[in-house]
Amino acid sequence: MTADPNGCRWCGKAPDNHGWQQHPAVGLHQWEKPTMQQKTDRMTARRPARNQVRATRGER
Ligand SMILES: [Zn+2]
């Protein structure tokens, strides 16, 4: 399953079907907006590996 870029900052669930969720770190919680870093990480993880290789090469 692919992480939703807009998923909860704690559990990664999409806001539409989040409701109340139990999480070891924060306990019972409602959807909370993810940090910019989390969004960036998730969108990067969604990209095919080939693009990541190109991006890495481009930096050097
Ligand atoms: Zn959550």
N, CA, C, O and the ligand as a Tripos MOL2 file, in Angstrom:
@<TRIPOS>MOLECULE
protein
  241   239    61     0     0
PROTEIN
NO_CHARGES

@<TRIPOS>ATOM
      1 N           0.8370   -1.1960    0.0000 N.3       1 MET1
      2 CA          0.0000    0.0000    0.0000 C.3       1 MET1
      3 C           0.8760    1.2510    0.0000 C.2       1 MET1
      4 O           1.8400    1.3370    0.7610 O.2       1 MET1
      5 N           0.5450    2.2100   -0.8440 N.am      2 THR2
      6 CA          1.3270    3.4400   -0.9280 C.3       2 THR2
      7 C           0.8290    4.4650    0.0770 C.2       2 THR2
      8 O          -0.3770    4.6270    0.2610 O.2       2 THR2
      9 N           1.7490    5.1510    0.7200 N.am      3 ALA3
     10 CA          1.3630    6.1720    1.6960 C.3       3 ALA3
     11 C           0.7260    7.3560    0.9860 C.2       3 ALA3
     12 O           1.1760    7.7730   -0.0810 O.2       3 ALA3
     13 N          -0.3290    7.8930    1.5930 N.am      4 ASP4
     14 CA         -0.9840    9.0820    1.0550 C.3       4 ASP4
     15 C          -0.1450   10.3080    1.4400 C.2       4 ASP4
     16 O           0.1410   10.5000    2.6220 O.2       4 ASP4
     17 N           0.2570   11.1460    0.4660 N.am      5 PRO5
     18 CA          1.0720   12.3250    0.8010 C.3       5 PRO5
     19 C           0.3660   13.2440    1.7940 C.2       5 PRO5
     20 O           1.0150   13.9710    2.5460 O.2       5 PRO5
     21 N          -0.9480   13.2070    1.7920 N.am      6 ASN6
     22 CA         -1.7140   14.0570    2.7020 C.3       6 ASN6
     23 C          -2.1870   13.2760    3.9300 C.2       6 ASN6
     24 O          -3.0610   13.7360    4.6650 O.2       6 ASN6
     25 N          -1.6090   12.0990    4.1470 N.am      7 GLY7
     26 CA         -2.0210   11.2670    5.2810 C.3       7 GLY7
     27 C          -1.6210   11.8720    6.6180 C.2       7 GLY7
     28 O          -0.7670   12.7560    6.6950 O.2       7 GLY7
     29 N          -2.2590   11.3740    7.6640 N.am      8 CYS8
     30 CA         -2.0220   11.8380    9.0390 C.3       8 CYS8
     31 C          -0.5380   11.8050    9.3870 C.2       8 CYS8
     32 O           0.1830   10.8890    8.9920 O.2       8 CYS8
     33 N          -0.0880   12.8190   10.1350 N.am      9 ARG9
     34 CA          1.3410   12.8860   10.4860 C.3       9 ARG9
     35 C           1.7480   11.7620   11.4360 C.2       9 ARG9
     36 O           2.9290   11.4310   11.5390 O.2       9 ARG9
     37 N           0.7670   11.1700   12.1330 N.am     10 TRP10
     38 CA          1.1010   10.1120   13.0890 C.3      10 TRP10
     39 C           1.0260    8.7370   12.4510 C.2      10 TRP10
     40 O           1.9790    7.9610   12.5260 O.2      10 TRP10
     41 N          -0.1190    8.4250   11.8140 N.am     11 CYS11
     42 CA         -0.3250    7.0630   11.3350 C.3      11 CYS11
     43 C          -0.3440    6.9830    9.8150 C.2      11 CYS11
     44 O          -0.3070    5.8790    9.2710 O.2      11 CYS11
     45 N          -0.4000    8.1190    9.1000 N.am     12 GLY12
     46 CA         -0.3400    8.1050    7.6410 C.3      12 GLY12
     47 C          -1.6620    7.8300    6.9590 C.2      12 GLY12
     48 O          -1.7040    7.7190    5.7340 O.2      12 GLY12
     49 N          -2.7420    7.7160    7.7100 N.am     13 LYS13
     50 CA         -4.0530    7.4490    7.1230 C.3      13 LYS13
     51 C          -4.6020    8.7070    6.4670 C.2      13 LYS13
     52 O          -4.3630    9.8170    6.9420 O.2      13 LYS13
     53 N          -5.3550    8.5290    5.3530 N.am     14 ALA14
     54 CA         -5.9530    9.6730    4.6720 C.3      14 ALA14
     55 C          -7.0320   10.3060    5.5550 C.2      14 ALA14
     56 O          -7.6850    9.6050    6.3280 O.2      14 ALA14
     57 N          -7.2280   11.6540    5.4440 N.am     15 PRO15
     58 CA         -8.2150   12.3380    6.2960 C.3      15 PRO15
     59 C          -9.6400   11.8290    6.1030 C.2      15 PRO15
     60 O         -10.4370   11.8520    7.0410 O.2      15 PRO15
     61 N          -9.9690   11.3680    4.8940 N.am     16 ASP16
     62 CA        -11.3350   10.9360    4.5750 C.3      16 ASP16
     63 C         -11.8220    9.8150    5.4830 C.2      16 ASP16
     64 O         -12.9610    9.8410    5.9500 O.2      16 ASP16
     65 N         -10.9650    8.8340    5.7330 N.am     17 ASN17
     66 CA        -11.4190    7.6700    6.5150 C.3      17 ASN17
     67 C         -10.5760    7.5070    7.7780 C.2      17 ASN17
     68 O         -10.3370    6.3900    8.2370 O.2      17 ASN17
     69 N         -10.1320    8.6320    8.3320 N.am     18 HIS18
     70 CA         -9.2850    8.5450    9.5150 C.3      18 HIS18
     71 C         -10.1070    8.3270   10.7820 C.2      18 HIS18
     72 O          -9.9390    7.3220   11.4720 O.2      18 HIS18
     73 N         -10.9970    9.2750   11.0830 N.am     19 GLY19
     74 CA        -11.7580    9.1870   12.3330 C.3      19 GLY19
     75 C         -10.8200    9.2080   13.5280 C.2      19 GLY19
     76 O          -9.8480    9.9630   13.5470 O.2      19 GLY19
     77 N         -11.1090    8.3800   14.5250 N.am     20 TRP20
     78 CA        -10.2200    8.2580   15.6860 C.3      20 TRP20
     79 C          -9.3650    7.0300   15.4980 C.2      20 TRP20
     80 O          -9.8750    5.9430   15.2260 O.2      20 TRP20
     81 N          -8.0450    7.2040   15.6440 N.am     21 GLN21
     82 CA         -7.1200    6.0840   15.4760 C.3      21 GLN21
     83 C          -6.2230    5.9640   16.6980 C.2      21 GLN21
     84 O          -5.8710    6.9600   17.3300 O.2      21 GLN21
     85 N          -5.8620    4.7370   17.0160 N.am     22 GLN22
     86 CA         -4.9290    4.4750   18.1170 C.3      22 GLN22
     87 C          -3.5200    4.3760   17.5470 C.2      22 GLN22
     88 O          -3.2920    3.6800   16.5570 O.2      22 GLN22
     89 N          -2.5730    5.0750   18.1740 N.am     23 HIS23
     90 CA         -1.1800    4.9970   17.7220 C.3      23 HIS23
     91 C          -0.2790    4.9250   18.9420 C.2      23 HIS23
     92 O          -0.4780    5.6690   19.9030 O.2      23 HIS23
     93 N           0.7260    4.0250   18.9170 N.am     24 PRO24
     94 CA          1.5850    3.8390   20.0950 C.3      24 PRO24
     95 C           2.2280    5.1330   20.5910 C.2      24 PRO24
     96 O           2.3720    5.3250   21.7990 O.2      24 PRO24
     97 N           2.6140    6.0200   19.6790 N.am     25 ALA25
     98 CA          3.3460    7.2340   20.0840 C.3      25 ALA25
     99 C           2.4300    8.2910   20.6970 C.2      25 ALA25
    100 O           2.8200    8.9660   21.6500 O.2      25 ALA25
    101 N           1.2220    8.4420   20.1640 N.am     26 VAL26
    102 CA          0.3630    9.5480   20.6040 C.3      26 VAL26
    103 C          -0.9600    9.0910   21.2010 C.2      26 VAL26
    104 O          -1.7260    9.9110   21.7070 O.2      26 VAL26
    105 N          -1.2400    7.7800   21.1470 N.am     27 GLY27
    106 CA         -2.5070    7.2890   21.6780 C.3      27 GLY27
    107 C          -3.6540    7.5540   20.7210 C.2      27 GLY27
    108 O          -3.4680    7.5880   19.5040 O.2      27 GLY27
    109 N          -4.8500    7.7440   21.2860 N.am     28 LEU28
    110 CA         -6.0400    7.9850   20.4630 C.3      28 LEU28
    111 C          -5.9740    9.4100   19.9140 C.2      28 LEU28
    112 O          -5.8060   10.3660   20.6710 O.2      28 LEU28
    113 N          -6.1050    9.5420   18.6090 N.am     29 HIS29
    114 CA         -5.9620   10.8610   18.0000 C.3      29 HIS29
    115 C          -6.8310   10.9840   16.7710 C.2      29 HIS29
    116 O          -7.2390    9.9750   16.1950 O.2      29 HIS29
    117 N          -7.1210   12.2120   16.3580 N.am     30 GLN30
    118 CA         -7.7930   12.4700   15.0880 C.3      30 GLN30
    119 C          -6.7530   12.8900   14.0600 C.2      30 GLN30
    120 O          -5.6040   13.1680   14.4050 O.2      30 GLN30
    121 N          -7.1650   12.9340   12.7810 N.am     31 TRP31
    122 CA         -6.2400   13.2640   11.6960 C.3      31 TRP31
    123 C          -5.5250   14.5850   11.9810 C.2      31 TRP31
    124 O          -6.1500   15.5780   12.3510 O.2      31 TRP31
    125 N          -4.2240   14.5760   11.8040 N.am     32 GLU32
    126 CA         -3.4500   15.8010   11.9760 C.3      32 GLU32
    127 C          -2.6170   16.0080   10.7320 C.2      32 GLU32
    128 O          -2.0500   15.0650   10.1810 O.2      32 GLU32
    129 N          -2.5500   17.2610   10.2960 N.am     33 LYS33
    130 CA         -1.8790   17.5670    9.0330 C.3      33 LYS33
    131 C          -0.3980   17.2020    9.1090 C.2      33 LYS33
    132 O           0.2790   17.5260   10.0850 O.2      33 LYS33
    133 N           0.1020   16.5230    8.0680 N.am     34 PRO34
    134 CA          1.5120   16.1070    8.0550 C.3      34 PRO34
    135 C           2.4420   17.2990    7.8810 C.2      34 PRO34
    136 O           2.0450   18.3350    7.3470 O.2      34 PRO34
    137 N           3.6740   17.1470    8.3310 N.am     35 THR35
    138 CA          4.6540   18.2210    8.1660 C.3      35 THR35
    139 C           5.0900   18.2950    6.7060 C.2      35 THR35
    140 O           4.8980   17.3440    5.9480 O.2      35 THR35
    141 N           5.6670   19.4080    6.3180 N.am     36 MET36
    142 CA          6.1700   19.5550    4.9390 C.3      36 MET36
    143 C           7.1540   18.4380    4.6200 C.2      36 MET36
    144 O           7.1580   17.8840    3.5210 O.2      36 MET36
    145 N           8.0040   18.1160    5.6250 N.am     37 GLN37
    146 CA          9.0160   17.0770    5.4220 C.3      37 GLN37
    147 C           8.3530   15.7280    5.1300 C.2      37 GLN37
    148 O           8.8060   14.9830    4.2610 O.2      37 GLN37
    149 N           7.2800   15.4220    5.8610 N.am     38 GLN38
    150 CA          6.5800   14.1540    5.6400 C.3      38 GLN38
    151 C           5.9810   14.1010    4.2490 C.2      38 GLN38
    152 O           6.0710   13.0810    3.5660 O.2      38 GLN38
    153 N           5.3670   15.2010    3.8250 N.am     39 LYS39
    154 CA          4.7830   15.2480    2.4830 C.3      39 LYS39
    155 C           5.8590   15.0150    1.4340 C.2      39 LYS39
    156 O           5.6790   14.2280    0.5040 O.2      39 LYS39
    157 N           6.9800   15.7100    1.5950 N.am     40 THR40
    158 CA          8.0740   15.5810    0.6400 C.3      40 THR40
    159 C           8.5850   14.1440    0.5910 C.2      40 THR40
    160 O           8.7920   13.5820   -0.4840 O.2      40 THR40
    161 N           8.7850   13.5540    1.7820 N.am     41 ASP41
    162 CA          9.2840   12.1820    1.8480 C.3      41 ASP41
    163 C           8.3360   11.2090    1.1540 C.2      41 ASP41
    164 O           8.7730   10.3310    0.4100 O.2      41 ASP41
    165 N           7.0160   11.3710    1.4050 N.am     42 ARG42
    166 CA          6.0400   10.4550    0.8160 C.3      42 ARG42
    167 C           5.9710   10.6020   -0.6770 C.2      42 ARG42
    168 O           5.8590    9.6080   -1.3950 O.2      42 ARG42
    169 N           6.0370   11.8450   -1.1690 N.am     43 MET43
    170 CA          5.9760   12.0440   -2.6140 C.3      43 MET43
    171 C           7.2450   11.5110   -3.2770 C.2      43 MET43
    172 O           7.1940   10.9990   -4.3960 O.2      43 MET43
    173 N           8.3640   11.6280   -2.6010 N.am     44 THR44
    174 CA          9.6120   11.0740   -3.1230 C.3      44 THR44
    175 C           9.5220    9.5630   -3.1860 C.2      44 THR44
    176 O           9.9630    8.9500   -4.1590 O.2      44 THR44
    177 N           8.9510    8.9560   -2.1500 N.am     45 ALA45
    178 CA          8.8330    7.5020   -2.1010 C.3      45 ALA45
    179 C           7.9070    6.9850   -3.1860 C.2      45 ALA45
    180 O           8.0490    5.8420   -3.6190 O.2      45 ALA45
    181 N           6.9580    7.8060   -3.6380 N.am     46 ARG46
    182 CA          6.0110    7.3930   -4.6700 C.3      46 ARG46
    183 C           6.6650    7.3090   -6.0470 C.2      46 ARG46
    184 O           6.2490    6.5160   -6.8910 O.2      46 ARG46
    185 N           7.6880    8.1280   -6.2680 N.am     47 ARG47
    186 CA          8.3320    8.1750   -7.5770 C.3      47 ARG47
    187 C           8.9990    6.8510   -7.9080 C.2      47 ARG47
    188 O           9.5210    6.1820   -7.0170 O.2      47 ARG47
    189 N           8.9870    6.4630   -9.1890 N.am     48 PRO48
    190 CA          9.7260    5.2530   -9.5730 C.3      48 PRO48
    191 C          11.2080    5.4090   -9.2640 C.2      48 PRO48
    192 O          11.7500    6.5120   -9.3270 O.2      48 PRO48
    193 N          11.8640    4.2930   -8.9280 N.am     49 ALA49
    194 CA         13.2750    4.3240   -8.5290 C.3      49 ALA49
    195 C          14.1420    4.9730   -9.6050 C.2      49 ALA49
    196 O          15.1300    5.6350   -9.2860 O.2      49 ALA49
    197 N          13.7810    4.7870  -10.8840 N.am     50 ARG50
    198 CA         14.5900    5.3130  -11.9840 C.3      50 ARG50
    199 C          14.7460    6.8290  -11.8770 C.2      50 ARG50
    200 O          15.8220    7.3680  -12.1350 O.2      50 ARG50
    201 N          13.6470    7.5250  -11.4890 N.am     51 ASN51
    202 CA         13.7170    8.9760  -11.3510 C.3      51 ASN51
    203 C          14.6360    9.3880  -10.2160 C.2      51 ASN51
    204 O          15.3260   10.4040  -10.3050 O.2      51 ASN51
    205 N          14.6450    8.5960   -9.1440 N.am     52 GLN52
    206 CA         15.5020    8.9310   -8.0160 C.3      52 GLN52
    207 C          16.9700    8.8340   -8.4070 C.2      52 GLN52
    208 O          17.7870    9.6520   -7.9840 O.2      52 GLN52
    209 N          17.2990    7.8340   -9.2120 N.am     53 VAL53
    210 CA         18.6770    7.6800   -9.6690 C.3      53 VAL53
    211 C          19.0590    8.9080  -10.4910 C.2      53 VAL53
    212 O          20.1480    9.4580  -10.3280 O.2      53 VAL53
    213 N          18.1580    9.3300  -11.3710 N.am     54 ARG54
    214 CA         18.4650   10.5080  -12.1960 C.3      54 ARG54
    215 C          18.6710   11.7430  -11.3230 C.2      54 ARG54
    216 O          19.5800   12.5370  -11.5640 O.2      54 ARG54
    217 N          17.8140   11.9020  -10.3010 N.am     55 ALA55
    218 CA         17.9190   13.0680   -9.4150 C.3      55 ALA55
    219 C          19.2430   13.0580   -8.6790 C.2      55 ALA55
    220 O          19.8810   14.0990   -8.5190 O.2      55 ALA55
    221 N          19.6560   11.8840   -8.2320 N.am     56 THR56
    222 CA         20.9170   11.7670   -7.5040 C.3      56 THR56
    223 C          22.0890   12.1310   -8.4160 C.2      56 THR56
    224 O          23.0180   12.8280   -8.0090 O.2      56 THR56
    225 N          22.0240   11.6440   -9.6610 N.am     57 ARG57
    226 CA         23.1090   11.9520  -10.5990 C.3      57 ARG57
    227 C          23.1760   13.4400  -10.8890 C.2      57 ARG57
    228 O          24.2520   14.0230  -11.0200 O.2      57 ARG57
    229 N          21.9530   14.0600  -10.9900 N.am     58 GLY58
    230 CA         21.8950   15.4740  -11.3230 C.3      58 GLY58
    231 C          22.5380   16.3430  -10.2490 C.2      58 GLY58
    232 O          23.0440   17.4260  -10.5430 O.2      58 GLY58
    233 N          22.5200   15.8770   -9.0230 N.am     59 GLU59
    234 CA         23.0750   16.6780   -7.9250 C.3      59 GLU59
    235 C          24.5900   16.7070   -7.9490 C.2      59 GLU59
    236 O          25.2220   17.6550   -7.4830 O.2      59 GLU59
    237 N          25.1600   15.6410   -8.5050 N.am     60 ARG60
    238 CA         26.6300   15.5660   -8.4860 C.3      60 ARG60
    239 C          27.2730   16.2910   -9.6610 C.2      60 ARG60
    240 O          28.4990   16.3130   -9.7770 O.2      60 ARG60
    241 ZN         -3.5930    9.3460   12.4500 Zn       61 ZN61
@<TRIPOS>BOND
     1     1     2 1
     2     2     3 1
     3     3     4 2
     4     3     5 am
     5     5     6 1
     6     6     7 1
     7     7     8 2
     8     7     9 am
     9     9    10 1
    10    10    11 1
    11    11    12 2
    12    11    13 am
    13    13    14 1
    14    14    15 1
    15    15    16 2
    16    15    17 am
    17    17    18 1
    18    18    19 1
    19    19    20 2
    20    19    21 am
    21    21    22 1
    22    22    23 1
    23    23    24 2
    24    23    25 am
    25    25    26 1
    26    26    27 1
    27    27    28 2
    28    27    29 am
    29    29    30 1
    30    30    31 1
    31    31    32 2
    32    31    33 am
    33    33    34 1
    34    34    35 1
    35    35    36 2
    36    35    37 am
    37    37    38 1
    38    38    39 1
    39    39    40 2
    40    39    41 am
    41    41    42 1
    42    42    43 1
    43    43    44 2
    44    43    45 am
    45    45    46 1
    46    46    47 1
    47    47    48 2
    48    47    49 am
    49    49    50 1
    50    50    51 1
    51    51    52 2
    52    51    53 am
    53    53    54 1
    54    54    55 1
    55    55    56 2
    56    55    57 am
    57    57    58 1
    58    58    59 1
    59    59    60 2
    60    59    61 am
    61    61    62 1
    62    62    63 1
    63    63    64 2
    64    63    65 am
    65    65    66 1
    66    66    67 1
    67    67    68 2
    68    67    69 am
    69    69    70 1
    70    70    71 1
    71    71    72 2
    72    71    73 am
    73    73    74 1
    74    74    75 1
    75    75    76 2
    76    75    77 am
    77    77    78 1
    78    78    79 1
    79    79    80 2
    80    79    81 am
    81    81    82 1
    82    82    83 1
    83    83    84 2
    84    83    85 am
    85    85    86 1
    86    86    87 1
    87    87    88 2
    88    87    89 am
    89    89    90 1
    90    90    91 1
    91    91    92 2
    92    91    93 am
    93    93    94 1
    94    94    95 1
    95    95    96 2
    96    95    97 am
    97    97    98 1
    98    98    99 1
    99    99   100 2
   100    99   101 am
   101   101   102 1
   102   102   103 1
   103   103   104 2
   104   103   105 am
   105   105   106 1
   106   106   107 1
   107   107   108 2
   108   107   109 am
   109   109   110 1
   110   110   111 1
   111   111   112 2
   112   111   113 am
   113   113   114 1
   114   114   115 1
   115   115   116 2
   116   115   117 am
   117   117   118 1
   118   118   119 1
   119   119   120 2
   120   119   121 am
   121   121   122 1
   122   122   123 1
   123   123   124 2
   124   123   125 am
   125   125   126 1
   126   126   127 1
   127   127   128 2
   128   127   129 am
   129   129   130 1
   130   130   131 1
   131   131   132 2
   132   131   133 am
   133   133   134 1
   134   134   135 1
   135   135   136 2
   136   135   137 am
   137   137   138 1
   138   138   139 1
   139   139   140 2
   140   139   141 am
   141   141   142 1
   142   142   143 1
   143   143   144 2
   144   143   145 am
   145   145   146 1
   146   146   147 1
   147   147   148 2
   148   147   149 am
   149   149   150 1
   150   150   151 1
   151   151   152 2
   152   151   153 am
   153   153   154 1
   154   154   155 1
   155   155   156 2
   156   155   157 am
   157   157   158 1
   158   158   159 1
   159   159   160 2
   160   159   161 am
   161   161   162 1
   162   162   163 1
   163   163   164 2
   164   163   165 am
   165   165   166 1
   166   166   167 1
   167   167   168 2
   168   167   169 am
   169   169   170 1
   170   170   171 1
   171   171   172 2
   172   171   173 am
   173   173   174 1
   174   174   175 1
   175   175   176 2
   176   175   177 am
   177   177   178 1
   178   178   179 1
   179   179   180 2
   180   179   181 am
   181   181   182 1
   182   182   183 1
   183   183   184 2
   184   183   185 am
   185   185   186 1
   186   186   187 1
   187   187   188 2
   188   187   189 am
   189   189   190 1
   190   190   191 1
   191   191   192 2
   192   191   193 am
   193   193   194 1
   194   194   195 1
   195   195   196 2
   196   195   197 am
   197   197   198 1
   198   198   199 1
   199   199   200 2
   200   199   201 am
   201   201   202 1
   202   202   203 1
   203   203   204 2
   204   203   205 am
   205   205   206 1
   206   206   207 1
   207   207   208 2
   208   207   209 am
   209   209   210 1
   210   210   211 1
   211   211   212 2
   212   211   213 am
   213   213   214 1
   214   214   215 1
   215   215   216 2
   216   215   217 am
   217   217   218 1
   218   218   219 1
   219   219   220 2
   220   219   221 am
   221   221   222 1
   222   222   223 1
   223   223   224 2
   224   223   225 am
   225   225   226 1
   226   226   227 1
   227   227   228 2
   228   227   229 am
   229   229   230 1
   230   230   231 1
   231   231   232 2
   232   231   233 am
   233   233   234 1
   234   234   235 1
   235   235   236 2
   236   235   237 am
   237   237   238 1
   238   238   239 1
   239   239   240 2
@<TRIPOS>SUBSTRUCTURE
     1 MET1         2 RESIDUE 1 A MET
     2 THR2         6 RESIDUE 1 A THR
     3 ALA3        10 RESIDUE 1 A ALA
     4 ASP4        14 RESIDUE 1 A ASP
     5 PRO5        18 RESIDUE 1 A PRO
     6 ASN6        22 RESIDUE 1 A ASN
     7 GLY7        26 RESIDUE 1 A GLY
     8 CYS8        30 RESIDUE 1 A CYS
     9 ARG9        34 RESIDUE 1 A ARG
    10 TRP10       38 RESIDUE 1 A TRP
    11 CYS11       42 RESIDUE 1 A CYS
    12 GLY12       46 RESIDUE 1 A GLY
    13 LYS13       50 RESIDUE 1 A LYS
    14 ALA14       54 RESIDUE 1 A ALA
    15 PRO15       58 RESIDUE 1 A PRO
    16 ASP16       62 RESIDUE 1 A ASP
    17 ASN17       66 RESIDUE 1 A ASN
    18 HIS18       70 RESIDUE 1 A HIS
    19 GLY19       74 RESIDUE 1 A GLY
    20 TRP20       78 RESIDUE 1 A TRP
    21 GLN21       82 RESIDUE 1 A GLN
    22 GLN22       86 RESIDUE 1 A GLN
    23 HIS23       90 RESIDUE 1 A HIS
    24 PRO24       94 RESIDUE 1 A PRO
    25 ALA25       98 RESIDUE 1 A ALA
    26 VAL26      102 RESIDUE 1 A VAL
    27 GLY27      106 RESIDUE 1 A GLY
    28 LEU28      110 RESIDUE 1 A LEU
    29 HIS29      114 RESIDUE 1 A HIS
    30 GLN30      118 RESIDUE 1 A GLN
    31 TRP31      122 RESIDUE 1 A TRP
    32 GLU32      126 RESIDUE 1 A GLU
    33 LYS33      130 RESIDUE 1 A LYS
    34 PRO34      134 RESIDUE 1 A PRO
    35 THR35      138 RESIDUE 1 A THR
    36 MET36      142 RESIDUE 1 A MET
    37 GLN37      146 RESIDUE 1 A GLN
    38 GLN38      150 RESIDUE 1 A GLN
    39 LYS39      154 RESIDUE 1 A LYS
    40 THR40      158 RESIDUE 1 A THR
    41 ASP41      162 RESIDUE 1 A ASP
    42 ARG42      166 RESIDUE 1 A ARG
    43 MET43      170 RESIDUE 1 A MET
    44 THR44      174 RESIDUE 1 A THR
    45 ALA45      178 RESIDUE 1 A ALA
    46 ARG46      182 RESIDUE 1 A ARG
    47 ARG47      186 RESIDUE 1 A ARG
    48 PRO48      190 RESIDUE 1 A PRO
    49 ALA49      194 RESIDUE 1 A ALA
    50 ARG50      198 RESIDUE 1 A ARG
    51 ASN51      202 RESIDUE 1 A ASN
    52 GLN52      206 RESIDUE 1 A GLN
    53 VAL53      210 RESIDUE 1 A VAL
    54 ARG54      214 RESIDUE 1 A ARG
    55 ALA55      218 RESIDUE 1 A ALA
    56 THR56      222 RESIDUE 1 A THR
    57 ARG57      226 RESIDUE 1 A ARG
    58 GLY58      230 RESIDUE 1 A GLY
    59 GLU59      234 RESIDUE 1 A GLU
    60 ARG60      238 RESIDUE 1 A ARG
    61 ZN61       241 GROUP 0 **** ****
